[in-house]
Amino acid sequence: MNTLVPPSSSLLDRKEVVVAVLDRALAEPCFLAQLAADPFASMSAVGVRITAMDLRVLLGLTVATDHELVQVLRARLSSTDSASCGCGS
């Protein structure tokens, strides 16, 4: 796969690429719909591979264990189950 950011790049560079993809989604309604429907496949399609460490950085959990990361993700997903907008508020 031809990635926008090599896996060996710094986490800051990887975060900037994810932000750029999200900016694209905000500017392009069709891409936003794709991203909303299948975030991992959409990111992969534009050459971005999301790792557990990427999720830790994006969520501000850089020192979290795998178990803690999964717990946080599960809690955040559970908290949005009843929200119609999916934003958790």
Residue pairs with C-beta under 8 A, 6 or more apart in sequence:
1 44
1 47
1 49
2 47
3 47
3 48
3 49
4 17
4 46
4 47
4 48
5 13
5 14
5 17
5 48
7 49
7 51
11 53
11 54
11 57
14 54
14 57
15 54
15 57
15 58
17 48
18 43
18 48
18 50
18 54
18 58
21 35
21 43
21 46
21 48
22 35
24 31
24 46
25 31
25 32
25 35
26 32
31 42
34 42
34 45
35 42
35 43
40 50
43 49
43 50
52 66
52 69
53 62
55 61
55 69
55 73
56 62
56 64
56 69
59 69
59 72
59 73
61 68
61 69
61 72
64 72
76 88
79 88
80 86
80 87
80 88
83 89
